[in-house]
């Protein structure tokens, strides 16, 4: 029983390390785009 728990703990640790390595590798960087939105400055006047 102890071997199974040790094996599962090893899999969890390797999974966490793999996720950290994947996130630092640059594959999770979103695409950057320029967004322009017009602003109406006279919206409060009647």
PDB file of N, CA, C and O in Angstrom:
ATOM      1  N   UNK A   1       0.823  -1.198   0.000  1.00  0.00           N
ATOM      2  CA  UNK A   1       0.000   0.000   0.000  1.00  0.00           C
ATOM      3  C   UNK A   1       0.864   1.257   0.000  1.00  0.00           C
ATOM      4  O   UNK A   1       0.529   2.252  -0.643  1.00  0.00           O
ATOM      5  N   UNK A   2       1.961   1.204   0.715  1.00  0.00           N
ATOM      6  CA  UNK A   2       2.859   2.351   0.775  1.00  0.00           C
ATOM      7  C   UNK A   2       3.516   2.649  -0.559  1.00  0.00           C
ATOM      8  O   UNK A   2       3.810   3.804  -0.869  1.00  0.00           O
ATOM      9  N   UNK A   3       3.749   1.600  -1.356  1.00  0.00           N
ATOM     10  CA  UNK A   3       4.375   1.806  -2.665  1.00  0.00           C
ATOM     11  C   UNK A   3       3.433   2.547  -3.607  1.00  0.00           C
ATOM     12  O   UNK A   3       3.873   3.375  -4.404  1.00  0.00           O
ATOM     13  N   UNK A   4       2.146   2.253  -3.517  1.00  0.00           N
ATOM     14  CA  UNK A   4       1.159   2.916  -4.376  1.00  0.00           C
ATOM     15  C   UNK A   4       1.062   4.402  -4.018  1.00  0.00           C
ATOM     16  O   UNK A   4       1.016   5.260  -4.900  1.00  0.00           O
ATOM     17  N   UNK A   5       1.033   4.689  -2.740  1.00  0.00           N
ATOM     18  CA  UNK A   5       0.953   6.086  -2.296  1.00  0.00           C
ATOM     19  C   UNK A   5       2.214   6.834  -2.703  1.00  0.00           C
ATOM     20  O   UNK A   5       2.135   7.980  -3.148  1.00  0.00           O
ATOM     21  N   UNK A   6       3.359   6.212  -2.560  1.00  0.00           N
ATOM     22  CA  UNK A   6       4.623   6.835  -2.946  1.00  0.00           C
ATOM     23  C   UNK A   6       4.655   7.083  -4.459  1.00  0.00           C
ATOM     24  O   UNK A   6       5.135   8.122  -4.912  1.00  0.00           O
ATOM     25  N   UNK A   7       4.138   6.121  -5.238  1.00  0.00           N
ATOM     26  CA  UNK A   7       4.092   6.274  -6.692  1.00  0.00           C
ATOM     27  C   UNK A   7       3.148   7.411  -7.092  1.00  0.00           C
ATOM     28  O   UNK A   7       3.483   8.208  -7.967  1.00  0.00           O
ATOM     29  N   UNK A   8       1.975   7.494  -6.463  1.00  0.00           N
ATOM     30  CA  UNK A   8       1.039   8.574  -6.759  1.00  0.00           C
ATOM     31  C   UNK A   8       1.607   9.937  -6.362  1.00  0.00           C
ATOM     32  O   UNK A   8       1.421  10.923  -7.074  1.00  0.00           O
ATOM     33  N   UNK A   9       2.295   9.986  -5.231  1.00  0.00           N
ATOM     34  CA  UNK A   9       2.940  11.231  -4.819  1.00  0.00           C
ATOM     35  C   UNK A   9       4.014  11.639  -5.814  1.00  0.00           C
ATOM     36  O   UNK A   9       4.156  12.823  -6.120  1.00  0.00           O
ATOM     37  N   UNK A  10       4.765  10.682  -6.320  1.00  0.00           N
ATOM     38  CA  UNK A  10       5.786  10.967  -7.336  1.00  0.00           C
ATOM     39  C   UNK A  10       5.134  11.494  -8.611  1.00  0.00           C
ATOM     40  O   UNK A  10       5.650  12.426  -9.227  1.00  0.00           O
ATOM     41  N   UNK A  11       4.003  10.907  -9.015  1.00  0.00           N
ATOM     42  CA  UNK A  11       3.307  11.391 -10.208  1.00  0.00           C
ATOM     43  C   UNK A  11       2.790  12.815 -10.019  1.00  0.00           C
ATOM     44  O   UNK A  11       2.851  13.624 -10.945  1.00  0.00           O
ATOM     45  N   UNK A  12       2.287  13.121  -8.839  1.00  0.00           N
ATOM     46  CA  UNK A  12       1.804  14.478  -8.570  1.00  0.00           C
ATOM     47  C   UNK A  12       2.953  15.472  -8.615  1.00  0.00           C
ATOM     48  O   UNK A  12       2.815  16.544  -9.204  1.00  0.00           O
ATOM     49  N   UNK A  13       4.079  15.139  -8.007  1.00  0.00           N
ATOM     50  CA  UNK A  13       5.234  16.036  -8.004  1.00  0.00           C
ATOM     51  C   UNK A  13       5.754  16.237  -9.425  1.00  0.00           C
ATOM     52  O   UNK A  13       6.077  17.362  -9.807  1.00  0.00           O
ATOM     53  N   UNK A  14       5.840  15.173 -10.205  1.00  0.00           N
ATOM     54  CA  UNK A  14       6.304  15.308 -11.586  1.00  0.00           C
ATOM     55  C   UNK A  14       5.309  16.117 -12.422  1.00  0.00           C
ATOM     56  O   UNK A  14       5.721  16.888 -13.289  1.00  0.00           O
ATOM     57  N   UNK A  15       4.022  15.956 -12.179  1.00  0.00           N
ATOM     58  CA  UNK A  15       3.026  16.738 -12.889  1.00  0.00           C
ATOM     59  C   UNK A  15       3.124  18.216 -12.573  1.00  0.00           C
ATOM     60  O   UNK A  15       3.014  19.052 -13.471  1.00  0.00           O
ATOM     61  N   UNK A  16       3.332  18.551 -11.298  1.00  0.00           N
ATOM     62  CA  UNK A  16       3.472  19.954 -10.899  1.00  0.00           C
ATOM     63  C   UNK A  16       4.740  20.549 -11.507  1.00  0.00           C
ATOM     64  O   UNK A  16       4.720  21.675 -12.005  1.00  0.00           O
ATOM     65  N   UNK A  17       5.825  19.811 -11.470  1.00  0.00           N
ATOM     66  CA  UNK A  17       7.072  20.300 -12.061  1.00  0.00           C
ATOM     67  C   UNK A  17       6.926  20.469 -13.571  1.00  0.00           C
ATOM     68  O   UNK A  17       7.452  21.427 -14.138  1.00  0.00           O
ATOM     69  N   UNK A  18       6.225  19.559 -14.223  1.00  0.00           N
ATOM     70  CA  UNK A  18       5.994  19.681 -15.656  1.00  0.00           C
ATOM     71  C   UNK A  18       5.145  20.892 -15.987  1.00  0.00           C
ATOM     72  O   UNK A  18       5.410  21.585 -16.969  1.00  0.00           O
ATOM     73  N   UNK A  19       4.122  21.155 -15.178  1.00  0.00           N
ATOM     74  CA  UNK A  19       3.267  22.325 -15.398  1.00  0.00           C
ATOM     75  C   UNK A  19       4.047  23.618 -15.190  1.00  0.00           C
ATOM     76  O   UNK A  19       3.877  24.570 -15.952  1.00  0.00           O
ATOM     77  N   UNK A  20       4.893  23.664 -14.178  1.00  0.00           N
ATOM     78  CA  UNK A  20       5.726  24.851 -13.943  1.00  0.00           C
ATOM     79  C   UNK A  20       6.697  25.048 -15.102  1.00  0.00           C
ATOM     80  O   UNK A  20       6.868  26.171 -15.578  1.00  0.00           O
ATOM     81  N   UNK A  21       7.327  23.990 -15.556  1.00  0.00           N
ATOM     82  CA  UNK A  21       8.247  24.093 -16.689  1.00  0.00           C
ATOM     83  C   UNK A  21       7.546  24.529 -17.956  1.00  0.00           C
ATOM     84  O   UNK A  21       8.097  25.316 -18.726  1.00  0.00           O
ATOM     85  N   UNK A  22       6.331  24.031 -18.190  1.00  0.00           N
ATOM     86  CA  UNK A  22       5.573  24.404 -19.380  1.00  0.00           C
ATOM     87  C   UNK A  22       5.165  25.872 -19.322  1.00  0.00           C
ATOM     88  O   UNK A  22       5.184  26.563 -20.340  1.00  0.00           O
ATOM     89  N   UNK A  23       4.798  26.350 -18.137  1.00  0.00           N
ATOM     90  CA  UNK A  23       4.382  27.744 -18.026  1.00  0.00           C
ATOM     91  C   UNK A  23       5.553  28.699 -18.198  1.00  0.00           C
ATOM     92  O   UNK A  23       5.378  29.802 -18.716  1.00  0.00           O
ATOM     93  N   UNK A  24       6.734  28.298 -17.777  1.00  0.00           N
ATOM     94  CA  UNK A  24       7.902  29.164 -17.941  1.00  0.00           C
ATOM     95  C   UNK A  24       8.513  29.059 -19.331  1.00  0.00           C
ATOM     96  O   UNK A  24       9.375  29.864 -19.682  1.00  0.00           O
ATOM     97  N   UNK A  25       8.084  28.083 -20.130  1.00  0.00           N
ATOM     98  CA  UNK A  25       8.688  27.900 -21.449  1.00  0.00           C
ATOM     99  C   UNK A  25       8.222  28.944 -22.457  1.00  0.00           C
ATOM    100  O   UNK A  25       8.880  29.129 -23.482  1.00  0.00           O
ATOM    101  N   UNK A  26       7.119  29.629 -22.206  1.00  0.00           N
ATOM    102  CA  UNK A  26       6.652  30.668 -23.110  1.00  0.00           C
ATOM    103  C   UNK A  26       5.481  30.248 -23.964  1.00  0.00           C
ATOM    104  O   UNK A  26       4.976  31.060 -24.739  1.00  0.00           O
ATOM    105  N   UNK A  27       5.030  29.017 -23.856  1.00  0.00           N
ATOM    106  CA  UNK A  27       3.900  28.564 -24.667  1.00  0.00           C
ATOM    107  C   UNK A  27       2.572  29.105 -24.156  1.00  0.00           C
ATOM    108  O   UNK A  27       1.580  29.064 -24.884  1.00  0.00           O
ATOM    109  N   UNK A  28       2.524  29.606 -22.936  1.00  0.00           N
ATOM    110  CA  UNK A  28       1.278  30.104 -22.372  1.00  0.00           C
ATOM    111  C   UNK A  28       1.134  31.613 -22.508  1.00  0.00           C
ATOM    112  O   UNK A  28       0.251  32.205 -21.888  1.00  0.00           O
ATOM    113  N   UNK A  29       1.985  32.245 -23.309  1.00  0.00           N
ATOM    114  CA  UNK A  29       1.920  33.693 -23.494  1.00  0.00           C
ATOM    115  C   UNK A  29       0.799  34.000 -24.477  1.00  0.00           C
ATOM    116  O   UNK A  29       0.794  33.443 -25.575  1.00  0.00           O
ATOM    117  N   UNK A  30      -0.149  34.862 -24.129  1.00  0.00           N
ATOM    118  CA  UNK A  30      -1.258  35.168 -25.048  1.00  0.00           C
ATOM    119  C   UNK A  30      -0.794  36.049 -26.203  1.00  0.00           C
ATOM    120  O   UNK A  30       0.201  36.766 -26.096  1.00  0.00           O
ATOM    121  N   UNK A  31      -1.529  35.982 -27.301  1.00  0.00           N
ATOM    122  CA  UNK A  31      -1.247  36.851 -28.432  1.00  0.00           C
ATOM    123  C   UNK A  31      -1.614  38.281 -28.071  1.00  0.00           C
ATOM    124  O   UNK A  31      -2.668  38.532 -27.487  1.00  0.00           O
ATOM    125  N   UNK A  32      -0.739  39.216 -28.420  1.00  0.00           N
ATOM    126  CA  UNK A  32      -0.985  40.615 -28.103  1.00  0.00           C
ATOM    127  C   UNK A  32      -1.525  41.327 -29.336  1.00  0.00           C
ATOM    128  O   UNK A  32      -0.958  41.232 -30.425  1.00  0.00           O
ATOM    129  N   UNK A  33      -2.623  42.038 -29.146  1.00  0.00           N
ATOM    130  CA  UNK A  33      -3.212  42.828 -30.220  1.00  0.00           C
ATOM    131  C   UNK A  33      -3.521  44.224 -29.693  1.00  0.00           C
ATOM    132  O   UNK A  33      -3.723  44.419 -28.494  1.00  0.00           O
ATOM    133  N   UNK A  34      -3.553  45.178 -30.596  1.00  0.00           N
ATOM    134  CA  UNK A  34      -3.878  46.549 -30.232  1.00  0.00           C
ATOM    135  C   UNK A  34      -5.389  46.740 -30.352  1.00  0.00           C
ATOM    136  O   UNK A  34      -5.982  46.426 -31.384  1.00  0.00           O
ATOM    137  N   UNK A  35      -5.997  47.251 -29.305  1.00  0.00           N
ATOM    138  CA  UNK A  35      -7.437  47.485 -29.285  1.00  0.00           C
ATOM    139  C   UNK A  35      -7.672  48.981 -29.158  1.00  0.00           C
ATOM    140  O   UNK A  35      -7.199  49.612 -28.213  1.00  0.00           O
ATOM    141  N   UNK A  36      -8.399  49.545 -30.106  1.00  0.00           N
ATOM    142  CA  UNK A  36      -8.737  50.972 -30.047  1.00  0.00           C
ATOM    143  C   UNK A  36     -10.245  51.109 -29.930  1.00  0.00           C
ATOM    144  O   UNK A  36     -10.995  50.479 -30.675  1.00  0.00           O
ATOM    145  N   UNK A  37     -10.676  51.924 -29.003  1.00  0.00           N
ATOM    146  CA  UNK A  37     -12.099  52.167 -28.778  1.00  0.00           C
ATOM    147  C   UNK A  37     -12.329  53.666 -28.776  1.00  0.00           C
ATOM    148  O   UNK A  37     -11.690  54.383 -28.006  1.00  0.00           O
ATOM    149  N   UNK A  38     -13.239  54.165 -29.634  1.00  0.00           N
ATOM    150  CA  UNK A  38     -13.506  55.606 -29.630  1.00  0.00           C
ATOM    151  C   UNK A  38     -14.247  56.015 -28.356  1.00  0.00           C
ATOM    152  O   UNK A  38     -15.086  55.277 -27.840  1.00  0.00           O
ATOM    153  N   UNK A  39     -13.917  57.207 -27.866  1.00  0.00           N
ATOM    154  CA  UNK A  39     -14.522  57.721 -26.641  1.00  0.00           C
ATOM    155  C   UNK A  39     -15.285  58.995 -26.999  1.00  0.00           C
ATOM    156  O   UNK A  39     -14.728  59.902 -27.617  1.00  0.00           O
ATOM    157  N   UNK A  40     -16.563  59.063 -26.609  1.00  0.00           N
ATOM    158  CA  UNK A  40     -17.387  60.245 -26.829  1.00  0.00           C
ATOM    159  C   UNK A  40     -17.287  61.127 -25.586  1.00  0.00           C
ATOM    160  O   UNK A  40     -17.842  60.787 -24.541  1.00  0.00           O
ATOM    161  N   UNK A  41     -16.594  62.244 -25.686  1.00  0.00           N
ATOM    162  CA  UNK A  41     -16.370  63.108 -24.527  1.00  0.00           C
ATOM    163  C   UNK A  41     -17.554  64.016 -24.210  1.00  0.00           C
ATOM    164  O   UNK A  41     -17.610  64.581 -23.118  1.00  0.00           O
ATOM    165  N   UNK A  42     -18.512  64.172 -25.144  1.00  0.00           N
ATOM    166  CA  UNK A  42     -19.669  65.040 -24.930  1.00  0.00           C
ATOM    167  C   UNK A  42     -20.892  64.260 -24.491  1.00  0.00           C
ATOM    168  O   UNK A  42     -22.009  64.689 -24.777  1.00  0.00           O
ATOM    169  N   UNK A  43     -20.739  63.163 -23.827  1.00  0.00           N
ATOM    170  CA  UNK A  43     -21.860  62.311 -23.470  1.00  0.00           C
ATOM    171  C   UNK A  43     -22.716  62.918 -22.365  1.00  0.00           C
ATOM    172  O   UNK A  43     -23.901  62.593 -22.284  1.00  0.00           O
ATOM    173  N   UNK A  44     -22.166  63.796 -21.497  1.00  0.00           N
ATOM    174  CA  UNK A  44     -22.912  64.338 -20.377  1.00  0.00           C
ATOM    175  C   UNK A  44     -23.689  65.610 -20.701  1.00  0.00           C
ATOM    176  O   UNK A  44     -24.486  66.054 -19.875  1.00  0.00           O
ATOM    177  N   UNK A  45     -23.490  66.200 -21.848  1.00  0.00           N
ATOM    178  CA  UNK A  45     -24.156  67.469 -22.186  1.00  0.00           C
ATOM    179  C   UNK A  45     -25.527  67.221 -22.794  1.00  0.00           C
ATOM    180  O   UNK A  45     -25.733  66.251 -23.524  1.00  0.00           O
ATOM    181  N   UNK A  46     -26.469  68.119 -22.479  1.00  0.00           N
ATOM    182  CA  UNK A  46     -27.818  68.027 -23.058  1.00  0.00           C
ATOM    183  C   UNK A  46     -28.023  69.087 -24.093  1.00  0.00           C
ATOM    184  O   UNK A  46     -29.097  69.168 -24.689  1.00  0.00           O
TER     185      UNK A  46
END
